[in-house]
Amino acid sequence: MRVLYWICWILIIGCVFTAKRDFRVIFDDVGTQIFKAGTLDTFACQVYQKNNRSCLSCQVLTRRNVHKVTVRAFLEFMKKNMRLMKLFDERFDGCLFFNTVQKNPLLKIFSQALDRFSNLTCPLKANLSYNVEYFYLSEEDLPSFTPTGTFRCLAEFFVNQSMITRVIIRGKVIPWH
């Protein structure tokens, strides 16, 4: 009986992760704001289309070395039926973000994507350009049952408990044929 249970479980999980993805993640807008100009020289992001995909690119240039960054990340999603869901609201060490396994599956997907598309490392060195290029969220990394709707992601970055910058990303999940 136990063997039958495990066989069914493996088949169900296999179907969920190999099912055809009939949606696309679109970034509509990205906005950045610097609060402490003494720490950051540049923090700019743009949304653009490439290879039939919505992508983000960001450039970061620090004025001084930054050894510890605390991040508050927030993601809310509004389904088509106007039901608002808060998917996460977490605070974590930004330097450990890439090197530790994330418990939240959405943060894990985001961490892996940032690792693929950026040269971000800690500590951040002064006058060194950090870039995120062609960043997108692959539908293959998301569950096949991802609903359509709109999302808003906010990330605030703190150094010595003082907010230095904020980025807000707005977008949507649309049906894709």
N, C-alpha and C positions, 0 to 999 in steps of 0.2 A: 504494500500500500504506500509506504514511504517513497519507494522508487517511482511509482506512478505519479505521486505528487510532484517530485522533482522534475520528472520529464515534462509534465504539464507546465510547470513554472518556467522552465527553460524555453519551451515553445512560445509561451506568451511573451516573455521578455524579448525573444528573437524577433517576433512579429512586430513589436513596438519599435524596436531600433532599426529594423530593415524596411519598414513600411515607407511607401513613397511620400515624400514631403510635397504637399500641394499648397505651400505658402512661401512668402518671401518677406524678409525683414528690410524695411525701408527707413533710412534716416531722413527726416524732413528738415531739421534745423539743429544747429549746435551753437551754443553761446558760451563765452568765457568771460571771466571778470577777475582782474588782479586786485587784491586788497592791500598787499604789502609790497610795494615796488622795490624796496630794499633787498628783497630776497629773489624775486623773479624779474628778469629783464623782458622776456617774451613768453606769452602763452596764448597761442592762437590756433583755432581749429576751423576747418572748412568741410562742407559736405559736397560731394560731387558724384557723378555717374561714371562708371568704368566697367566695360565688359558686361553690360546689362545688369549691373549691381549698384547699389547705393553704398558709398564708401566714405570713411572719415579720414582726414589727415590732420595731425596736430604737430606743432612745433613748440618746444619748451627750451628756454635758455635761462639758466640761473646766474645770479650775480655773485653768489658765494656758495661754498660747499654746504650741502644739506645732508646731514647724517641720519636724521630720523624724521619721517613724515607720517602723520596720522591722517587717515582717510575716513570720512563718513560717506557711505554710499547708500542711495535710496532709489528704489525702482517701484513705480506704480504702473498698473496696466488697467485700461478701461476696455472691457469687452463691448461688442456691438450692442448688447442689450443695456448699455450704460451702467453696468455694474463695475464699480471701482475696486480693484484689489491691490493691496500693498504686498509686493512680492518679497521685498526685504528692505530693511533699514538697519544697517550695521556700521560699526566703527571698528577699524582694524589698523594694524601697523602696515603702512604702505610698502616698506622695505621687505617685510616678510610675505607680502601678498603673492609674489611670484614663486617663492621657494617653499611654500607650505601647501599642503592639500586643503582645498576649501571644502567645508562641510555643506555649504549651500550650493546646489547644483548649478544655479544660474551664475553665481560668482565664479565657480570653477570654469564654466564655459567662457566667461569674460576674461578670466586670468589667462587661459590657454590662448585665446585670440590675441590678447595684448602681447603675450610672449612671442607669438608668430609674426606680428606686424610692427614691432617696435624695437628700439635699442635701449629701452629704459633699464637702468641698473641702479643699485644703491651701494654706497652713497652717491648722491648727485654731485657732480663736480662743477665748479664754477666755470663759466664761459665755454661750456661744452654743449653743443646742440643735441637735444634728445628729440627723436621724431617717432611719430606713429604714422605709418604710410599704408594706404589701401586697406584700412581696417574695415572689416565687415563681419557679421555674424552668419556663419554657415548654417543653412537649414538642416544639414546632416548632423550637426552637433546638438540641435534642439529636439525635444520629443516630437513624434509625428502627430500628436494630438494638440499641438500648440494652437490656441484659438486666434481668430482675427480680432483686431482692435487697435487701439493707440497706446503708446507708452511714453513715460517721462522718466528719465534717469538723471539724478543729481549726484555729483561727487564734489565734496568739499575737502580741501587739503589744508592741514594744520602743521605749523612748525612752532614748537614751544607753546602749545595750546593757543596759538593765535592763527586765525584763518588767513592764509596767504592767497588762495585762489579758489574759484568755483567754476565748474563746467556743468551745463545743462544740455542734455540731448533729448530731442523729441522725435518721435517716429511712429511707425505703424507696422503691423503685420497684416499683409493683404493676401487674398487668394492668388495662386499662381498656377497657370495651366501649362 
